[in-house]
Amino acid sequence: MKLVGPARSFPRRTVKGVDGYAVGNNGSAEQDHYFAVGRRCRHLGADLANGAIAKDGCLVCPWHGAKYDVSSGRMVRGPQGVFAKIPGLGALFKGISAVVPLGRAKVVKQGDDLYLDR
């Protein structure tokens, strides 16, 4: 297992880069929920560690707003903005991520620290 860092450095709605993963906390007010997914967006390779966490817990790409379900690694909403106006583009990328989802790793909390268990 690889040390990610102290759990306190991952408050809710936080995403940070750890090696090849975007590690974050999309938990609720009642409970933290840590995740780790591959760091590169399937659309144009944006660094998802610079993304945001939507109210529904999905990871949002910082470049074009594609959304990923962090539990499956699948894109649930295609690129937005001008890209959303291209017929079939969102469906194409969602289809690609259904076949080749973002990689995932388990985040384990031990004591006050978080670890990646690949």
N, C-alpha and C positions, 0 to 999 in steps of 0.2 A: 504494500500500500504506500501511496505517496502522500506526504503531508501537504495539505492545502493551506492551512493556517488556522488561527483561532476562530471559533464559531462567531464570536462577537464582531468580527470584521465582515460578516455577511448578514447584516440586518435584512429584514423583509424588503423585497423589491430591488435587491442588489444583484448585479451580475459582474463577475470579474474573470479575467483570463488566467487560466492555470495550464501551462503547457498547451496542448492541442484542444483543450476543453473550455467552454464557457460554463462557469460554475456559478450557481445562483441560489437564491432563496425566494421561492414563490409561495411561502406559507401564508397562513391567515393570522389574524390577531391572536387566535388561541394556540396555534402550533406552527413551528418552523417546518419547512419542507425544502430540503436541499436537493439540487439536481446538478448533473453534469452532462452536457451534450457537446458534440463536435462543434468546433469554434467557427467554421466557415459556412456562410449562407449558401444554399444550393443555387441561388439566382446568379449573383455575380461575385461571390466569394467574400462578402463583407465580414468583418470580424464581429461575430455575435456577442463577444464579451463587452462590446460597446453598446449593446442593445438595451432594451427596456423590458420590463415585465408588465403585461397587460392585466387588467382587472380580472380576467378569466384565468390567469396563471400562465398564459402562453408567453414565450419569448418572442419579442418583436425585433426584426432586423433594423439596425440604425440607418441603413441606406435607403431602402425602398419599402419598408413596412410589412414585409412578409411575416407571417406568424407561424410559430412552431409549437406543437404539443410536446412538452419536454419529457413526458412519460413514454412516448413512442418515437420521437425524433422526426415525426412527419410534419410537413408543411400543411397547415389547415387554412391558410389564406395566402394567396399568391401576392406577388409584388404589387404595390399600390402606386398612386400618382400617375404619371404618363404611361407606365407599364400596365396599369389596370385597364387602359383603353385599347390594348392590343388584343384582339379576339383570340381566345384560346391559350394565351400565355400563362395565366394563372393556373389553368387546368393542367397544362403541360408540366409546370414545375411541381405542382401538387402530385401529379402522377409519378414523376421522377422520384420524389421523396417517399412515395409509398413503396417503391421498389428498392430504393437506396436511401433509407432515412439517415438522419444525422446519427453518428455514433453516440453511444451513451456509456456512462460509467456510474457506478454506485458511489454515493457520497455517504461516508460512515462517520458518525460523531462518536469520538472516544474521549471521555472527560470533557475538556473545554476546546478540543481541537477537532478539525474536520480532515478526513483523508479520502483520497480517491482509491477505490477498489476496482481495478480494471479487469 
